[in-house]
Amino acid sequence: MTAAEKSPDACFRTAVVPAAGLGTRFLPATKTVPKELLPVVDTPGIELVAGEAADSGARRLVIVTSPGKDGVVAHFVEDLVLEHKLEERGKFQLLEKVRRAPGLLDVTSVVQDEPKGLGHAVAQAERVLDDDEDAIAVLLPDDLVLPRGVLDVMCRVRRKRGGSVLCAIDVPKDQVSSYGVFEVEAVPDAVNPNVLKVNGMVEKPAMEDAPSTFAAAGRYILDRAVFDALRRIEPGAGGELQLTDAISLMIAEGHPVHVVVHRGARHDLGNPGGYLRAAVDIALDSDEYGPALREWLEQRLSPDWAPQLTQYE
């Protein structure tokens, strides 16, 4: 079954995944392994994100890399030697897992030569789009949104209301300064109360200045007009082009922007704490790993638990 058949309401053909960062918060592990390939249980984070895009109808994945990060793209290339060895040894479950990533999507890479911000990274994808593509999805690989399905809701909103549609999560008030935060208003005719109109965005506001508690969650369906906006915004701090500034310009010029508030889980794979929570969350839902992990966690979190030291003479 093709991606389009799985998600007939898809409003984008290409999903863009910015993956040019150095992963400094995971050093020394990311000294040789790109952070996007660190396994969440047994699957690299970028494969999870690619699977989410494929489930929502994407046909192509554009990975924005930096010089020296060829391994991220290589994960989506067939390894016929490895596949043959697994098949010879009868390891068919592992073979299925190895074949999963290359079979998800057509993968293209573009290089961001310098770290000039998320907006600059997204802009690199324009040159590989087909002329008839009027929207793209942008999925940040550091953000794992569970359960899947929010992209489908976002597509339905775009089909009904046009413009661009973003994903938001509702965060505690004392955490707003860690996020890009939306200024929103209700949509009078919306059947879904989690669909809101965006009037502006504020990047990492002080708690007292935050216009809401709705924060960006790393999922965007962007009208192609975003590329024109990216060409016209000015670089911000550190000479970086911010996607937030391009979206703000589009709003100021009358481009409709809405958010869908995701009420499920969102894990930040870009820091070790969020990465660990994501691994536990996914493992608990796994038939293979969940039962044993749940039993161990119950024992480990019991107030009666205490490590037993082996005594040696």
C-alpha positions in Angstrom: 0.0 0.0 0.0 1.4 3.4 -1.0 1.6 6.4 1.4 -1.1 8.2 -0.6 -3.4 5.1 -0.3 -2.8 5.0 3.5 -3.6 8.7 3.9 -5.8 9.9 1.0 -6.2 13.3 2.7 -2.5 14.1 2.5 -1.9 17.8 1.7 1.8 17.5 1.2 4.1 15.3 -0.9 7.5 16.2 0.7 8.4 16.1 4.3 11.5 18.1 5.3 13.6 17.0 8.3 16.3 19.4 9.5 19.2 17.2 10.7 22.3 19.4 10.5 22.9 19.9 14.2 25.9 18.7 16.1 24.1 17.1 19.0 26.3 18.6 21.6 24.0 17.7 24.4 24.7 14.0 23.7 28.5 14.2 23.6 30.5 12.1 23.7 28.0 9.7 22.1 27.5 12.0 19.2 31.2 12.4 18.5 30.9 9.7 15.8 27.2 8.8 15.7 24.7 11.5 14.6 22.1 12.2 17.2 19.3 11.4 14.7 20.6 7.8 14.6 20.6 7.2 18.3 18.1 4.4 18.9 14.9 5.0 20.7 14.6 1.4 22.0 15.7 -0.2 18.7 14.8 2.4 16.0 16.7 5.6 15.3 14.7 8.7 16.0 14.8 9.9 12.4 13.3 6.6 11.2 10.4 7.2 13.7 9.8 10.6 12.3 10.1 9.4 8.7 7.5 6.7 9.5 5.2 9.3 10.8 5.5 11.3 7.6 4.9 8.2 5.5 1.8 7.3 7.5 0.4 10.7 6.7 0.9 10.5 2.9 4.4 11.8 2.3 6.2 10.3 -0.7 9.6 11.9 -0.3 11.8 12.8 2.6 14.2 15.7 2.3 16.9 15.5 5.0 18.8 18.7 5.5 22.3 17.7 6.6 25.6 19.3 7.3 29.0 18.4 6.0 30.2 15.1 7.5 26.7 13.7 8.4 26.3 11.3 5.5 25.4 8.5 7.9 21.9 10.0 8.5 21.0 9.5 4.8 22.8 6.2 4.6 20.4 4.8 7.1 17.7 4.9 4.4 19.8 3.1 1.8 19.5 -0.7 1.3 22.4 -2.8 2.7 22.1 -5.9 0.5 25.1 -7.6 2.1 23.6 -7.3 5.6 20.1 -8.4 4.3 21.6 -11.4 2.6 23.4 -12.5 5.8 20.3 -12.1 7.9 18.3 -14.1 5.4 20.9 -16.9 5.2 20.8 -17.2 9.0 17.0 -17.2 9.2 16.8 -13.9 11.2 13.6 -12.8 9.4 12.3 -10.5 12.1 15.6 -8.6 12.1 15.5 -8.6 8.3 12.1 -6.9 8.3 13.4 -4.2 10.7 16.5 -3.6 8.5 14.3 -3.2 5.4 11.8 -0.9 7.0 13.7 2.5 6.6 14.7 2.1 2.9 11.1 1.1 2.1 9.4 4.1 3.8 10.0 7.0 1.4 12.2 8.3 -1.4 15.0 10.1 0.4 16.8 13.1 -0.9 19.4 15.1 1.0 20.5 18.8 0.8 23.4 20.3 2.6 23.3 23.3 4.9 26.9 24.5 4.7 26.7 26.7 7.7 24.5 26.6 10.9 22.3 29.6 10.1 19.1 28.7 11.9 16.0 26.6 11.3 14.6 29.0 8.8 17.8 28.7 6.7 17.7 24.9 7.0 14.1 24.8 5.7 15.0 27.2 2.9 17.5 24.7 1.5 14.7 22.3 0.6 13.1 24.6 -2.0 15.5 23.7 -4.7 14.5 20.0 -4.8 10.7 20.5 -4.7 8.6 19.9 -7.8 7.0 23.0 -9.3 3.4 21.8 -8.5 4.0 21.3 -4.8 2.1 24.0 -2.9 2.9 22.9 0.6 5.5 21.0 2.6 5.6 19.3 6.0 8.5 20.1 8.3 9.2 17.6 11.1 11.8 18.3 13.7 13.6 15.1 14.5 14.2 16.2 18.1 10.4 16.2 18.6 8.6 12.9 19.0 4.9 13.4 19.0 2.8 10.4 20.2 0.5 8.9 19.2 0.8 9.5 15.5 -2.0 11.2 13.6 -1.6 14.9 14.3 -0.3 15.5 10.7 -3.6 14.1 9.4 -5.6 16.5 11.5 -3.4 19.4 10.4 -4.0 18.4 6.7 -7.7 18.5 7.2 -7.4 22.0 8.7 -5.4 23.2 5.8 -7.9 21.8 3.3 -10.7 23.6 5.1 -9.0 26.9 6.0 -6.0 27.2 3.7 -2.6 28.7 4.6 -0.2 27.0 7.0 -1.0 24.8 10.0 1.3 24.2 13.0 1.2 21.8 15.9 1.1 23.0 19.5 1.3 21.5 22.9 -0.1 23.0 26.1 2.8 23.5 28.5 2.9 24.5 32.1 3.1 28.3 32.6 6.5 28.1 34.2 8.0 26.3 31.2 6.9 28.7 28.4 10.4 30.4 28.3 11.8 27.2 26.8 9.6 27.3 23.7 8.2 29.3 20.9 4.8 30.4 22.1 1.7 31.2 20.0 -0.7 34.1 20.4 -4.0 32.5 19.5 -7.7 33.1 19.4 -10.7 30.7 19.1 -12.1 29.8 15.7 -15.9 30.5 16.0 -17.0 27.8 13.5 -14.4 25.2 14.5 -16.0 21.8 15.5 -12.7 20.8 17.0 -11.8 23.1 20.0 -8.1 22.2 19.5 -8.0 24.2 16.3 -7.0 27.8 17.0 -6.2 30.8 14.8 -2.6 32.1 15.2 -2.1 35.9 15.4 1.6 35.8 16.3 4.5 33.9 17.8 6.9 34.8 20.5 10.2 33.0 20.8 11.0 31.9 24.4 9.1 34.7 26.2 9.4 35.4 29.9 6.6 33.7 31.9 4.9 37.0 32.5 5.1 38.0 28.8 3.8 34.8 27.3 0.6 35.3 25.2 -0.6 31.8 25.9 0.7 28.4 27.1 0.5 26.9 23.6 4.0 26.1 22.4 5.4 24.9 19.1 5.8 21.1 18.9 8.0 20.6 15.9 5.4 19.8 13.3 4.6 22.3 10.5 2.5 22.1 7.3 3.7 25.2 5.5 2.4 26.8 2.4 5.0 27.3 -0.3 4.8 31.0 0.4 7.1 30.4 3.3 10.1 30.3 1.0 9.4 33.9 -0.2 9.0 35.0 3.4 12.3 33.3 4.3 14.0 35.3 1.6 12.7 38.6 3.0 13.3 38.3 6.7 16.4 39.7 8.4 18.8 37.4 10.2 18.4 37.5 14.0 20.8 36.7 16.8 24.0 35.0 15.6 23.1 35.7 12.0 20.4 33.0 12.0 17.2 33.0 10.0 14.4 32.0 12.2 11.4 30.1 10.9 9.3 31.8 13.5 10.1 35.2 12.0 9.1 34.0 8.5 5.8 32.7 9.9 5.2 36.0 11.7 5.8 37.9 8.5 3.3 35.7 6.7 0.7 36.4 9.5 1.3 40.1 9.3 0.7 40.0 5.5 -2.7 38.2 6.0 -1.6 34.6 5.4 -3.9 32.3 7.4 -2.1 30.3 10.1 -3.7 27.9 12.5 -2.6 25.5 15.1 -3.8 22.1 16.1 -3.3 21.5 19.9 -1.9 18.0 20.4 -3.2 16.5 23.6 -1.0 13.4 23.6 2.7 13.1 24.5 5.6 15.0 23.1 9.2 14.0 23.9 12.3 16.0 23.3 14.9 13.7 21.8 17.4 16.5 21.7 18.3 16.1 25.4 19.1 13.0 27.4 16.1 13.4 29.8 13.5 13.6 27.1 15.3 10.8 25.1 15.0 8.5 28.1 11.3 9.3 28.6 10.7 8.6 24.9 12.4 5.3 25.1 10.4 4.2 28.1 7.2 5.4 26.6 7.7 3.5 23.3 9.1 0.4 25.1 6.0 0.2 27.4 3.8 0.1 24.3 5.8 -2.7 22.7 4.7 -6.3 22.9 8.3 -7.3 22.7 9.7 -5.2 25.5 6.7 -3.8 27.4 5.7 -6.5 29.8 9.2 -7.2 31.2 10.0 -3.5 31.4 6.7 -2.7 33.2 7.4 -5.5 35.8 10.9 -4.2 36.4 9.8 -0.6 36.7 7.2 -1.6 39.3 9.9 -3.4 41.3 12.4 -0.6 40.9 10.0 2.2 41.9 8.6 0.2 44.9 9.4 1.9 48.3 10.7 -1.5 49.4 13.3 -1.7 46.6 16.9 -1.7 47.7 20.0 -2.8 45.8 21.6 -6.0 47.2 25.4 -5.8 47.4 27.3 -9.0 46.8 29.6 -9.7 49.7 33.1 -10.9 48.9 35.7 -12.3 51.2 
